[in-house]
């Protein structure tokens, strides 16, 4: 079961909680985590907010597509509760990337949501080329299932 806190800080109301809930539900089922109560926050943010968070936490002074902030809370796992943390997606950067790749925005948003969730679960593509290959392959398999590509 997914306990999702959804916050859209942009003016674009097209992207609903239901869209992202579907992406996360599919991802959790794919990863065989649908038997746990997963707690997760998703925030759609402006480029200004993305840049602020990126600068503060990664020392990179520019907006970015997705940021993940894991909770370091493991005490609830014995009760079947998995509090993961928060994902921040910059809608404007996602739109630019979708345009550059000539793909629909929903495909890029699904990819970013899955990417952020994988980071919260401990995957890290920046550790090594083999970790990158493994994470991106998993991400793309999940995205294909989410959107039936």
N, C-alpha and C positions, 0 to 999 in steps of 0.2 A: 504494500500500500504506500502510496506517495502522499506525503504532506508537503505541498508546494506553497511557498509564499511568493506571490507574483506581484511585481511592481513595474509599471510602465511609466518612466519619467520623461518620455518623449511625447510629442503631440500626436503621434501616429497611433490611432486606435485600431488599426486593421489587425494587428497581431494580438491575439487573445491568449488568455491563460490556457484555454482548451487546446490550442495548437501545440503549445510547449508541453502540456501535460501528456498529450499523445506521444510526442517525441520521447519524453522521459520514461513513460510507461513501457514503450517498446524497448528502449535501451535497457531498462532494469530487467525485463523479461529475457532479453537476449543474453544478459550477463548472469541470469539465474539469481537475481536479487529480489525478485518480486514476492518472496515469502517474508521479507523484512519490512518494517515501517521505515521508510527512507524520508528524512527531513532535508529539504533543499530550498534555497532561495534563488529566484531568478529576477534580475533587474535589467530592463531595457533602458539604456542611458544615452545621453547626448554626447557628442564628441568632447565637449568641455569636461564633463564628469569623467569620461573615460581617460582623458589626458591627465586629469588630476590624480586619479587612482593609479594610473600607470607610472606617473612621476613619483608619487609617494611610496609605492611598494616595489617598483622595479627600476627606479632611477632612469626611466625613459620618458622624455618630455614630448610625448605625442599621443594622440588617441590611438587605440588599438581595437581590434575586432572583439576579442573576448578575454576576460580576466576571471580567474577562479581563485577563491579564497577558502581553503579547507578549514574546517573546524578540527581542532586537535582534541576531540572529546570521544573517548572510547568506553566510558563507564556505563553507557546505556546499551551497549551491544548485547550484554547478557540478558536483556529484556526483549531482544529482537528489534531494537530501535537503532537506526544508523543515521545519526545526524552528520550530514556531509559538509555543509557550508553554503557559500553563495557564488553565483555566476553572474557576471555583468557583461552584457552584450551591447555594443554600440551599434544601433540600428543604421546610422548613416555610413559607418565604415563597412558594415555588412552589405548595404545596398551598393556601394562603390565596388566591392569585391565581386558581388554577383554580376554587376554590369561588365566588369573586366573579363570575367570568365564566361560571360554570355549564358548564365543560368538563371532560373527563377529565384527570387529572393527567398521563398520558402525553403528551397533546397539549401541555400547558404545558411539561413537561420537554423535549420535542423542540424547541419554540420557543426556550427558553432556551439549549439546547445549540447550536442553529443561530446564534442571536444572538451568543453568545460566540465561536463560530468565525469568524463574519463580522468581528467586531472584531479578532480575531487576524490576519485577512487584510488589515486596513487600512481596513475600512469604519467610518464614524463618523457616526451619526445626529445627533450634537450639533453638527455644524459649521454646518449650515444647514437650512432647511425642505426644500430640494430633495434634500440628502443624506439627510435622514431619510426622505423619501418613497421614494427609490431603495432604501435599505437595507431598509426594512420591506417593500416590495413583493417584493424578492428573498427575504427571510426567509420570507414567507408562501407564496410559490411553492414554496420548498424544503420547508417543513413540510407543505404539501398533498401533495406527492409522497411524503414519508416515511410519512405516515399514511394515504395514499390517501383524503383527505377530498373 
